[in-house]
Amino acid sequence: MLSGAILGRVTMVITVSLPTFLGRSEAATFRNQLLVALEQKESIAVECAEAGPLPSLWVQLLHSAAASAKARGLSVSLKAASVECRDSLRAIGFDPAHSALVLE
């Protein structure tokens, strides 16, 4: 987990590089990282330029974290999402206009 300053505000940056198979333990670790960032009142930017398709469990984790973040006045954004990542979001009906998850 890395942190950096963006316009005077510290943002947690989680670098995501998805392997072919993601098990429950990887998802649990990722979820814990998201929870820690939210508890510290930090917005989260997930860098996923190298990510392939997102498994539905990961999409659910990101969407849930984004909804929790929005309720706290924070945000969860996907930075540099790969084509495969964006396609997997569209395949499950992701609508950026109606989601707390921000695609950059």
N, C-alpha and C positions, 0 to 999 in steps of 0.2 A: 504494500500500500504506500503510495506516495502522496505528499501534499505539496501544494504550490499556491502562490498568491495570484489571484486574478482580480485586478482592480481593487486591491486592498482587502479582499475577502479571501480567506483561506478555504480551499475546496479540496475535499478528499478525492483523489484520483485512483480508481481501481483499474488496473490493466487486465483485460480479459483476453486470453488466447485459448480458445476452446479446442480441446483434443477431440478426436473422433467420437469417443464415448465419455460421457460425464455421468458418474455415479452419484448416489445419494450423499456420500461423504464430501465430495467436491461441492455439491450444492449447499450442504450444511455449512461448510467453511465460508463460502461466498455469502450466504445469508447472515452469518455472524459478523462478517466484515461490514455489511450494509447496516446491520443493527448498531454496531459500535459507532459508525459514522453518524447515524441519526441521533443516537444518544448524546453525542458530542456536539449536536446542533450544527452539523456540517452538510452542505449540499454535496452530491456525489456525481462525478463525471466518470462514466465507464468508457474507457478507450477500447474499441473493438474493431480496429481496422483489419486485424489479422484473423478475426473470428469468422468461422463458417456459420452454418445454420444454427440458430439457437433452439435447443430442445424446449419443448413446451414448459417443463418445470422451471427452466431458467427465465423464460418470458414471464411466467407467473411470479417468480421472485422479484424480477425487475419492476413489474407493474405494481405489485403489492408495496414494494419499497417506495416507489414513486408516489403512490396514494398517501402513504404515511408521511413522506417528506412534505408533500403539498399541504397536508393538514397542519404541519408545523412551520409553514412558511419557507420551506426548503425545496430543493428540486433534485431529481435524478435524471441525468441526461446520458444518452449514448452518443459518443463522439466518433466520427469517422467510421460509422457502421458499414461493414462490407455489404456487397450486393446480396450475398447469401443470407446474411443477418437480416437485412431489410425484407427479403423475400419470405423468410420464415415468420417474420412479424405479420406481413400481409396475409400469409396463408392461414393464420388463426383469426383473421378479422381485425387486426390492430388498426385503429383509426386515430392518428395523431391529433386530430381535432377534438377528440373526446377522451383523451388520456392524459394522465399526469406525467407520463413518461415522455421526455423531450428528446426528439431526434435532431441532432445537429449535423 
